[in-house]
């Protein structure tokens, strides 16, 4: 008999990043958010702001423009071989982490 209902979906936090901050670090992050967005009614949530900051930093390091759909080469960006080397090291690190468990 076929299963009824909604098909199972992966957990929403499956691809999440969890960072533990000290009280001092948390205060510094909140203060930076308030400094960058002085109008409290239009201020993004802390999670949204940190996500945008992380994506902007990663795009700057890799020399790409990050869109919702893909990564685009930025003008005067990083050469392909550097991006490929970073991607290869990330893939290798992931397999090494999986083997330890």
N, C-alpha and C positions, 0 to 999 in steps of 0.2 A: 504494500500500500504506500502511496506517495505521501511524503511529509506535507503537512498543510502549514499555511502561514508564511510569514516573512522569512526569506532565507537568512542564515546567520551572516553577520557582518563582522569584520575585524574590529577589535576594541579601538575606541576613538583615540586612546593614548598610546597605541602600539608604536607609532613613530615619533613619540614625544622626546623632549630633552628635559631632563630634570636636573636643576642646579641648586645646590644648597649654598646660601649666602649667610655670612655672619651678620650680626645686627648693624655693624658699621658699614659693611658693603651694601646692605639693603637700604640703609639711610642715604648713602651716596647715590644709589640708583634712583630712589624716589626724588631726591633733590635735583638730579640731572634732568629727570622728566619734567619736573615743575619749572625748571629754568628754560628748557627748550619749548615747552607749551605753557605759557603763563596764564592763558584763559582756561579756567578749570572746567567750564561747560563744554569746551571743544577738545579737551585733553583725552588722548586714547588711554585705554587701560594699560597697566604696566606690562602685561603679557604681550599685547599688540606692539607696544613700543620696543620692547626687547627683541621681539621677532623681526621687526623692521631693521633694527640696528644690526642684528646678526646677519641678515640677508645682505644688507648694504656692505658690511665688512667682508663677507665671503665673496661678493661680487667684485669688490675692489682688489682683493688678494688674487683672485683667479683671472681678473681682467675681462670679466664678462658682464653682460646686463642680465639680471635675473627677472624673468617674467613668470606669470602663473603657468604658462605652457612649456617653457623651455629656457635654456641658456643661450644667449646670443653673443657673438663676438663683439667686444667693445672696440671702438676705434682706438688704435694705438694700444691695444690690450696685450695680454701675455701671449707669447707664442704657443702654438698647439702642443709642442713637446712638453712644456712645463705643466700644462693642464693634464695631459695624459699621464705624466709621471705622478702627479698628485692623486689622480683617480686610481691609478694602479696601486699606490701605497695605501689608499683607503680600503680598496678591495682586499689587499693582503692582510691588513690589520684586522679586518672583519673576520677573515677565515682563521687567523691565529687566535682571536678571542673565542671563536666557536669551538676550536679544538681543545682549549683548556678545560672546558666544562664537561 
